[in-house]
Amino acid sequence: MTQKQITEIALAQSAADLGCAPEDFLKTDNTVVSSAVRSGARAYLKQPYPCHIVSYGCGAAAAADPAISDELRQFLDGIRPVTKCFSTPHLGELDALLSRHGFTVGHLSEYWLPDPARLRSLPCPYETRLLNHADFAELYMPEWSNALCADRAALDVLGVGAYDGDTLVGLAGCSADCADMWQIGVDVLPTYRRKGIASALTSRLALEILAHGKVPFYCCAWSNLSSAKNAVKSGFSPAWIELDSRIISNEPRRIK
């Protein structure tokens, strides 16, 4: 799969998540649409969104409660470049806008896509094993909570484990969060970290996902430097950023 194909699939998925067009993410102008429950969106997104903003580095596209759509558009149009809305002081201004309607800024996340020119299977100091959904039943424990998700266990489809003898010491898993893209998460036991296990598992799983005809993607918070470093080492490059929101009022609004 080429870089162009990978990017086009990601753009199409982001468009399905928000309810806009893929080309909206490539414009310098901003796009704001009304939030609604949309089929085809990633499984873990909580729809309808009070406010959800996405940027691939050009303009911004957002889906928002109709009550704040006009204000949000004015806010985004007043920032140049608009990507500054993801950092202070504009982040504080956005939170103030949302709070007037009973919402607040939620997570700020960076998403990564594989770079075919750099992606390769990295060596692991321990034996690795390819795992499937049936192998995960006994692994829904806190130490593997990034690699697997108990709330959406049915979506956990593939994994790669690192073993010290019979002991699982590292696990990368992926969830089929949407039709064409599978998200990677990885965990390594504390005493086994800084040995290259995370990048070895992440890179091999990414290649396995591509072999299944799907696009692997990786997500971390901007402040999670160790996770970002793992993404880079594993052959991923930053692709887009997202900001979500949540309800804070005592009597939550219902988006119609």
Wavefront OBJ file of the C-alpha trace (Angstrom):
o trace
v 0.000 0.000 0.000
v 1.445 3.373 -0.988
v 1.636 6.489 1.169
v -0.943 8.131 -1.086
v -3.383 5.245 -0.633
v -2.852 5.219 3.137
v -3.508 8.962 3.393
v -6.593 8.797 1.191
v -8.100 6.056 3.362
v -7.407 8.100 6.514
v -8.964 11.234 4.994
v -12.059 9.272 4.000
v -12.384 7.907 7.533
v -12.029 11.340 9.132
v -14.736 12.584 6.763
v -17.005 9.724 7.858
v -16.296 10.569 11.516
v -17.377 14.193 11.120
v -19.852 14.110 8.247
v -17.854 16.250 5.841
v -15.896 15.580 2.632
v -12.307 14.231 2.528
v -11.146 17.284 0.586
v -12.314 19.549 3.424
v -9.189 18.552 5.363
v -6.939 19.774 2.578
v -8.442 23.259 2.265
v -7.044 26.353 3.959
v -10.616 27.398 4.774
v -12.388 25.837 7.750
v -15.403 23.563 7.655
v -18.021 23.324 10.416
v -20.921 20.865 10.197
v -23.694 19.985 12.622
v -22.935 17.034 14.861
v -25.047 13.933 14.401
v -24.822 10.179 14.875
v -23.228 8.920 11.675
v -22.729 5.376 10.452
v -19.183 4.483 9.524
v -17.543 6.565 12.248
v -14.857 5.008 14.428
v -16.455 2.779 17.054
v -14.973 4.501 20.107
v -16.109 8.032 19.202
v -19.007 9.165 21.377
v -21.595 10.612 19.031
v -23.099 13.111 18.665
v -20.189 15.351 19.606
v -20.580 18.628 21.489
v -17.487 19.715 19.536
v -14.930 17.666 17.634
v -12.149 19.370 15.643
v -9.746 17.672 13.239
v -6.811 19.062 11.260
v -4.365 17.466 8.843
v -2.229 20.610 9.010
v -4.158 22.844 6.594
v -7.503 24.217 7.737
v -9.679 22.663 10.403
v -12.866 20.635 10.049
v -15.284 20.373 12.933
v -18.584 18.786 13.875
v -20.425 20.645 16.624
v -23.702 21.042 18.460
v -25.816 23.366 16.269
v -26.073 25.752 19.230
v -22.357 26.575 18.995
v -21.673 26.079 15.264
v -21.721 29.762 14.324
v -19.542 30.800 17.265
v -17.126 27.993 16.561
v -16.810 28.964 12.912
v -16.086 32.581 13.863
v -13.523 31.397 16.403
v -11.718 29.164 13.919
v -11.824 31.757 11.133
v -10.212 34.285 13.467
v -7.063 32.194 14.026
v -4.176 32.132 11.542
v -2.944 29.525 11.097
v -5.954 27.698 12.450
v -3.798 24.885 13.867
v -3.009 27.294 16.710
v -6.482 26.480 18.082
v -4.908 23.293 19.467
v -2.503 25.215 21.715
v -2.572 28.004 24.284
v -3.773 30.709 24.530
v -6.395 29.819 21.894
v -7.151 26.529 23.616
v -8.265 28.486 26.673
v -10.432 30.725 24.509
v -12.052 27.668 22.950
v -12.746 26.196 26.377
v -14.391 29.465 27.423
v -16.591 29.348 24.306
v -17.616 25.778 25.046
v -18.243 26.425 28.734
v -20.888 29.022 27.903
v -22.905 26.123 26.496
v -22.171 23.578 29.219
v -19.246 21.880 27.463
v -15.497 21.725 28.027
v -12.410 20.705 26.078
v -11.702 16.976 26.390
v -8.798 15.089 24.864
v -6.130 16.498 22.567
v -4.689 13.661 20.506
v -2.104 13.162 17.805
v -2.664 10.436 15.224
v 0.035 8.615 13.300
v 0.121 6.668 10.029
v 2.780 4.249 8.790
v 5.467 5.540 6.460
v 6.054 2.784 3.877
v 9.566 4.103 3.273
v 10.536 3.568 6.938
v 8.257 0.788 8.166
v 10.096 -2.487 8.699
v 10.026 -5.331 11.187
v 12.324 -4.407 14.072
v 14.228 -6.993 16.122
v 12.906 -8.021 19.531
v 15.135 -9.394 22.329
v 12.408 -11.919 23.201
v 10.369 -14.473 21.317
v 7.354 -12.963 19.557
v 4.084 -14.689 18.718
v 1.249 -13.630 16.466
v -2.058 -13.679 18.372
v -5.669 -13.681 17.241
v -8.963 -12.764 18.879
v -9.320 -16.175 20.527
v -5.981 -15.691 22.321
v -7.106 -12.533 24.130
v -9.747 -13.991 26.462
v -7.458 -14.194 29.508
v -5.550 -10.979 28.758
v -8.106 -8.305 29.672
v -6.102 -7.057 32.645
v -4.810 -3.593 33.636
v -1.287 -4.275 32.382
v -2.612 -4.765 28.835
v -5.206 -1.981 28.842
v -3.599 -0.050 25.979
v -3.211 -3.076 23.740
v -6.719 -4.441 24.416
v -10.049 -2.860 25.352
v -12.481 -4.876 27.461
v -15.351 -2.515 26.617
v -14.972 -3.318 22.918
v -13.457 -6.796 23.145
v -15.228 -7.976 20.002
v -13.187 -5.470 17.983
v -9.787 -6.732 19.177
v -8.754 -8.736 16.141
v -4.992 -9.196 16.026
v -1.931 -8.906 18.246
v 1.760 -9.640 18.675
v 3.111 -10.742 22.048
v 6.670 -10.831 23.397
v 7.454 -13.749 25.715
v 10.219 -14.349 28.238
v 9.826 -18.101 28.400
v 6.110 -18.602 29.037
v 5.616 -15.107 30.501
v 3.987 -12.443 28.365
v 6.102 -9.295 28.832
v 4.841 -7.081 26.006
v 1.717 -6.918 23.897
v 0.654 -4.909 20.874
v -2.970 -5.305 19.877
v -5.214 -3.748 17.273
v -8.919 -3.052 17.213
v -11.079 -2.925 14.104
v -12.458 0.496 14.996
v -13.731 1.127 11.470
v -14.016 -0.670 8.146
v -10.605 0.127 6.650
v -8.395 1.116 9.586
v -7.204 -0.816 12.647
v -5.816 1.033 15.657
v -2.663 -0.170 17.423
v -2.086 -0.006 21.172
v 0.944 -1.382 23.012
v 1.961 -2.250 26.583
v 5.229 -3.527 28.056
v 5.691 -4.660 31.651
v 7.665 -2.020 33.615
v 10.749 -4.178 34.248
v 11.041 -4.968 30.520
v 10.853 -1.422 29.162
v 13.634 0.408 27.284
v 14.714 -2.769 25.510
v 13.106 -2.124 22.131
v 10.135 -4.403 22.782
v 7.415 -1.802 22.123
v 8.803 -0.756 18.739
v 9.410 -4.372 17.710
v 5.811 -5.322 18.500
v 4.332 -2.143 16.992
v 6.238 -2.432 13.724
v 5.461 -6.126 13.244
v 1.772 -5.613 14.008
v 1.622 -2.709 11.546
v 2.998 -4.951 8.803
v 0.514 -7.688 9.710
v -2.361 -5.194 9.493
v -1.220 -4.028 6.054
v -1.030 -7.683 4.979
v -4.723 -7.937 5.918
v -5.467 -5.039 3.559
v -6.149 -2.553 6.372
v -4.420 0.692 7.370
v -2.780 0.649 10.811
v -3.008 3.841 12.850
v -1.601 4.902 16.196
v -2.767 7.541 18.660
v -1.229 9.273 21.651
v -1.712 12.382 23.741
v 0.588 15.263 22.846
v 2.172 15.007 26.293
v 2.978 11.297 25.989
v 6.540 11.606 24.731
v 7.433 7.957 25.243
v 4.477 6.870 23.094
v 5.328 9.427 20.396
v 8.939 8.220 20.356
v 7.706 4.661 19.947
v 5.583 5.717 16.972
v 8.565 7.368 15.274
v 10.896 4.426 15.951
v 8.253 1.984 14.685
v 8.014 3.680 11.287
v 5.027 5.971 11.808
v 4.721 9.683 11.010
v 2.301 12.273 12.472
v -0.746 12.607 10.216
v -3.542 14.528 11.936
v -4.652 16.003 15.242
v -8.000 15.910 17.029
v -9.670 17.769 19.852
v -12.836 16.460 21.430
v -15.114 17.778 24.166
v -17.514 16.654 26.835
v -20.602 17.858 28.680
v -20.131 19.538 32.059
v -23.547 21.071 32.781
v -25.841 19.632 35.478
v -28.579 19.193 32.937
v -26.849 17.969 29.767
v -28.084 19.368 26.505
v -29.485 16.912 24.006
v -28.330 17.480 20.461
v -31.226 17.163 18.045
l 1 2 3 4 5 6 7 8 9 10 11 12 13 14 15 16 17 18 19 20 21 22 23 24 25 26 27 28 29 30 31 32 33 34 35 36 37 38 39 40 41 42 43 44 45 46 47 48 49 50 51 52 53 54 55 56 57 58 59 60 61 62 63 64 65 66 67 68 69 70 71 72 73 74 75 76 77 78 79 80 81 82 83 84 85 86 87 88 89 90 91 92 93 94 95 96 97 98 99 100 101 102 103 104 105 106 107 108 109 110 111 112 113 114 115 116 117 118 119 120 121 122 123 124 125 126 127 128 129 130 131 132 133 134 135 136 137 138 139 140 141 142 143 144 145 146 147 148 149 150 151 152 153 154 155 156 157 158 159 160 161 162 163 164 165 166 167 168 169 170 171 172 173 174 175 176 177 178 179 180 181 182 183 184 185 186 187 188 189 190 191 192 193 194 195 196 197 198 199 200 201 202 203 204 205 206 207 208 209 210 211 212 213 214 215 216 217 218 219 220 221 222 223 224 225 226 227 228 229 230 231 232 233 234 235 236 237 238 239 240 241 242 243 244 245 246 247 248 249 250 251 252 253 254 255 256
